[in-house]
């Protein structure tokens, strides 16, 4: 049984939900999982106390949460020694057209370039439109963005685009990687 750290940054909650699902899959595969919100990490949180690490972050206004990048940079040496994975959650990943999904992959690569991290595995996954959680201005802006992308614009409800099968397969693959490394 490996000790695995699943840590994340989440603005509206979808990335936290993705991280929880990853943690559940890893737990079901017999691993001891610690889940940590990097916005408010527990004192002394360190990847060195784990046998593998998954970091998840969401994209807002063209970048991932700065505090997630700071965590990765602060622990780069530890992450390089352990099996590690990065999950990037973005509405851009929800597009049906591959060309329209490309920015999600580009932002994932930009995060890795900015931090200098080379994780063993990466995943871009679609997030959610949480109209019910947005203030008036953000709701209006997100409706315009969604409309330009031929997306969902009914602001009376929320939309979830996450491919849970892909998330679970990714987590199972990471568990296998950790098992091979052990």
C-alpha positions in Angstrom: 0.0 0.0 0.0 1.5 3.3 -1.1 0.9 6.6 0.5 -0.4 9.0 -2.1 -0.9 12.8 -2.0 -3.7 14.3 -4.1 -3.5 18.0 -3.9 -5.4 20.7 -5.8 -6.4 24.2 -6.4 -10.1 24.9 -7.2 -11.9 28.1 -7.8 -15.6 27.0 -8.1 -15.3 23.4 -6.8 -15.1 21.3 -9.9 -11.4 20.6 -9.6 -11.9 19.7 -5.9 -14.5 17.2 -7.1 -12.1 15.8 -9.7 -9.4 15.5 -7.1 -11.8 13.7 -4.8 -12.7 11.2 -7.5 -9.1 10.5 -8.2 -8.5 10.0 -4.5 -11.5 7.6 -4.4 -10.1 5.5 -7.2 -6.6 5.4 -5.7 -8.2 4.4 -2.3 -10.2 1.6 -4.0 -7.0 0.3 -5.5 -5.6 -0.2 -1.9 -3.6 3.0 -1.5 -3.6 5.4 1.5 -4.7 8.8 0.1 -4.2 12.3 1.6 -6.4 14.9 -0.1 -5.2 18.5 0.3 -6.5 21.9 -0.9 -3.4 23.9 -1.7 -5.2 27.2 -1.1 -5.3 26.2 2.6 -2.8 23.4 3.0 -2.3 21.6 6.3 0.8 22.6 8.2 3.9 20.8 7.0 2.4 19.4 3.8 5.2 17.8 1.9 5.3 15.4 -1.0 8.4 13.8 0.5 6.1 11.9 3.0 4.3 10.3 0.1 5.1 7.6 -2.5 3.4 9.5 -5.3 1.7 12.8 -6.0 -1.2 14.0 -8.1 -1.6 17.8 -8.5 -4.8 19.2 -10.0 -5.5 22.8 -10.9 -8.1 24.7 -12.9 -7.7 27.3 -15.6 -9.3 30.7 -15.1 -8.5 33.8 -17.1 -5.9 31.9 -19.0 -3.8 30.5 -16.1 -3.8 28.0 -13.3 -4.1 29.1 -9.7 -0.8 30.8 -8.7 -0.7 29.0 -5.4 -0.6 25.7 -7.2 2.3 26.8 -9.3 4.1 28.0 -6.1 3.6 24.6 -4.4 5.0 22.8 -7.5 8.1 25.1 -7.6 8.6 24.8 -3.9 8.6 21.0 -4.1 10.1 20.5 -7.5 12.9 18.2 -6.3 10.6 16.0 -4.3 8.1 15.8 -7.3 11.0 14.8 -9.6 11.9 11.8 -7.3 8.4 10.5 -7.0 5.8 9.2 -9.5 3.8 12.3 -10.2 0.9 13.5 -12.3 -0.8 16.8 -13.2 -4.4 17.3 -14.0 -5.6 20.5 -15.7 -9.3 21.3 -15.6 -10.6 23.7 -18.2 -13.8 24.5 -20.0 -11.6 24.6 -23.2 -11.3 20.8 -22.9 -15.1 20.4 -23.3 -15.1 21.4 -27.0 -16.0 18.6 -29.4 -13.6 20.0 -32.0 -9.9 19.1 -31.5 -8.7 22.5 -32.6 -10.9 24.2 -30.1 -9.6 21.9 -27.3 -5.9 22.8 -28.2 -5.7 25.8 -25.9 -6.4 23.5 -22.9 -3.3 21.4 -23.8 -1.3 24.6 -24.5 -2.1 26.0 -21.0 -1.2 22.7 -19.4 2.2 22.8 -21.2 2.7 26.5 -20.2 2.1 25.6 -16.6 4.8 22.8 -16.8 7.2 25.2 -18.6 6.7 27.9 -16.0 7.2 25.6 -13.1 9.9 23.4 -14.6 8.0 20.3 -13.6 8.1 17.1 -15.7 5.3 14.9 -14.3 5.1 11.2 -15.4 1.5 11.6 -16.4 -0.8 14.5 -17.5 -4.5 14.9 -18.2 -6.6 17.8 -19.5 -10.2 17.4 -18.4 -13.3 19.4 -19.0 -14.7 21.4 -16.1 -18.1 22.9 -15.4 -20.1 26.0 -15.9 -21.4 27.0 -12.5 -23.8 29.8 -13.4 -25.4 29.5 -9.9 -22.2 30.4 -8.2 -21.3 33.4 -10.4 -22.1 37.0 -9.6 -24.0 39.1 -12.1 -20.9 40.3 -14.0 -19.2 36.9 -14.2 -22.4 35.2 -15.2 -22.8 37.6 -18.0 -19.2 37.2 -19.1 -19.4 33.4 -19.0 -22.6 33.4 -20.9 -21.0 35.5 -23.7 -18.0 33.2 -23.8 -20.1 30.1 -23.9 -22.3 31.6 -26.6 -19.3 32.4 -28.8 -18.3 28.8 -28.4 -21.8 27.5 -29.2 -22.0 26.3 -25.6 -24.7 26.3 -22.9 -26.1 29.7 -22.2 -29.1 29.0 -20.0 -27.9 30.8 -16.8 -30.8 29.3 -14.7 -28.8 26.0 -14.4 -25.3 24.6 -14.1 -23.5 22.4 -16.6 -20.9 19.7 -15.9 -18.7 18.5 -18.8 -16.2 16.3 -16.9 -15.6 12.9 -18.5 -15.6 10.9 -15.3 -14.6 7.7 -17.2 -11.4 9.4 -18.4 -10.7 10.7 -14.8 -11.1 7.3 -13.4 -9.0 5.6 -16.1 -6.3 8.2 -15.5 -6.3 7.6 -11.7 -6.2 3.8 -12.3 -3.3 4.3 -14.6 -1.5 6.4 -12.0 -2.1 3.7 -9.4 -0.5 1.1 -11.7 2.5 3.4 -12.2 2.9 3.8 -8.5 2.6 0.0 -8.0 5.3 -0.6 -10.7 7.6 1.9 -9.1 7.2 0.4 -5.6 
